[in-house]
Amino acid sequence: MRLRVEFTTEPFDLDEAPAHALAAREVIEAAELDAVDVGPFGNTAEGGAATVLGAVDTLLRKSLAAGATRISLQVNVIGEGDN
């Protein structure tokens, strides 16, 4: 199964990326995902289910530890595949 995750971390800071946003970006970019799009107001990543779910777990833990007060995410099944 293949998954797509879309997420944002808060609180927002338009002047400088907060530590929790940088932590989330680091997790997603380090994961072995097939597609990653990181932006100021939303982020997406795609890959096999095991890889995406593992990245989401790490993202939640590290972003909260770095000061996130809210993390919004949506996970969609986008197809079949390995994992």
N, C-alpha and C positions, 0 to 999 in steps of 0.2 A: 504494500500500500504506500502511496505517495501522499505527502501532506504539504500544505502551505500554511504558514503561520504569519499573521499580521499582528504587530504589537506597537504599543507606545508606553513610555514611562513618564511619570510626572513626579514632581512639579516641573513645568516648563521654564526655560530660561532662554529668551530669544537672543541675549547678548553673548552667552557662552554656554557650551554644552556642559550640563551638570555631570557630576561623577557617576550617577546611576545610569545616565544615557551612554556615557563612555564605556561603562562596564558591560552594558547590554550589547553594544556594538562590538566590543572585543570578543564576547562569547560567540556571537553569530558569525563573525568573520573567521574565528578559529575553528568552528565546526566544519565538518566535511559535507557541506550542503551544496546542492546543484546550482541554486540561484539565490543571490542575496541582493536586496536593494535597501540601502540605509538612507533615510532622509530626516529632515528636522521635525516632521510631524507624524511620521509613520514609517514602519520598517516591515519588510516582507522577506521570507526565506522559504525555500522549497527543498524537499529531499525525501529520502526514505523515512518511513514512520519512526523507526528506532532512533535514527539520527536526529530528526526534528524534535521528538519527545525528550531526548537526552539534552539537547541544546536548550529547550524551553525550561527544563528543570534547573539547569545551571544558570540560565538567564534570570529566572525568578529569584533564586538564592543570592546571586551576586548583585543584582540591581537593588534588592531590598537592603542588603548589607551596606550598599553604597549610598543609601538615603532616599530611595524611591518611596513615595507615599501612596502611589497608585500605579498599577501596571494593568493595562487593558490588552487583552489578546483574543484573537479568534483563530481557530484551527479548522481548516477545511480539507476534506479528502479530495484529491485532484486526480487520482488514478491508481493503477496497480503498478507494482514494481517490487524490487528486492527490499528486504527489511520488514 
